[in-house]
Amino acid sequence: MDPVKLNIPDYFTIVKNPMDFGTIKNNLNSNKYSKLDEFIKDIHLVFDNCFLYNGENSYVSGLCKQVREEF
């Protein structure tokens, strides 16, 4: 993830433990997860980081909530 390219240069100041779906995909493809719980923890970290950075009531967090419900 490139916060400058995404116009969120303060992202790493706010989010101390970043995770994104691209990293999760790479971890899956390289068999990094030895347990299902590790995968689920990273998925939930994506959601938690979204709410932390964007606030609970933002448009982006609304989309995140929809994805989380599907998950």
ABEGO torsion letter per residue (X at the ends): XBAAAAGBAAAAAABABBBBAAAAAAAAAAGABABAAAAAAAAAAAAAAAAAAAEAABAAAAAAAAAAAAX
